[in-house]
Amino acid sequence: MSVARAGGPGSESVVIVGTGVAGITAAETLRTNGFDGTITVFGEEPHLPYRRTALSKNLVAGDLSDTKITLRPPGYWSERGIDIVTSTRVVDVDPSSRRVRLADVTEVAYDALVLATGGRARRLPGQSSPSSSLRTRRDAEGLREAIADGPVIIIGGGLIGLEIAAAVATPGEGSRVTVVERGSSLLSRVVPPTVAEAVATLHRERGVRILTGAVPVATGPHSVTLSDGRTLTGTVISAIGMEPELGLARSAGLPVDPAGIVVDDSLRTGVPGVYAAGDVAARPHPLTGAPMRAEQWLTATEHGRLVAMTIAADLGLNADTAAPVPRVPLAWTMQYSTNIQLVGWPNAGDRVDVELDDSSSIVRSFSAGRLVGAVCIGRGGSGRSLRAEIESSLQPAGVGG
């Protein structure tokens, strides 16, 4: 067994597990803030870091080539002394010796470790054989071939499922696309009913068949049987969310929760030298204090910046902390040609106000008179200002309310 530590004695080393945007932003931010030690980023996929948002938004018509979706040119990383190690799996973490072990039994030492491992697609209920899901570039490339002809059945009426539906649906082809949602409405966990219905209308107008209150009991790659006895046939795509990848966290003895790796508001895990960021990190909810994951590209990017600043502070470096990292999530989706932004917690309010004009709307959610969430439909410029408004009203981080 070999132990690797690039940079030689006395050189601080940061190891990042995960080549998604959280891990990559952490690496870039460390360098930008003057960290001159070793930065090594391990990823299981064979590709250099790429824009994962392109997978669902551009599934059919978009260009998924290296030129279009790779985040940075290949030489960018080496020029900055950031070592991107692809096709490599980290299998164990030993916080006592501050080492990670790779699948080939090599051990790599670290001074700071960032777990940005994301998650894996949830399995469908009654799944008899693998159905397609959309987590990686390889998934997207396989789906393009599978959905070229014939009907498509999307299990899950959340953001990803609906982005896939919008990408696949073709005007004039009737119900080629069917969305199966077990809840009473689309997007039921994230938006008020008035928004859910508006989004459903967008899809129905383009021929998408929407089945709500539909519970799959048996699924395969080309068929779905519902609890009412109906069987749907076509290419089945699972879009029922992800489960955080907690194997490494458990091996390290980190605090975990069904929501993910439990961290404080600065993304420390409580185990010295170990941090978590991105989709796997369960940061305190600003409204309740409970562990909360936010599966958005922008949040993952901001986690990367925040965890880098936290590491810099813990290592005694001078970091640029001028720009605070918001605690309020902001996500966006394209549903056909309509831009929709979700700000804060739009389904957490006790009152909803709707502001309409001819081509756009803003739906605001209030709790006890305080703005806690909003949905902007066709108003791309409003999301950030509403986010700032919600952020300014929050209690100190980690305090329930």
Order of alpha helices (4+ residues) and beta strands (2+ residues): beta-beta-alpha-beta-alpha-alpha-alpha-beta-beta-beta-beta-beta-beta-beta-alpha-beta-alpha-beta-alpha-beta-beta-beta-beta-beta-beta-alpha-beta-beta-beta-beta-beta-alpha-beta-beta-beta-beta-beta-alpha
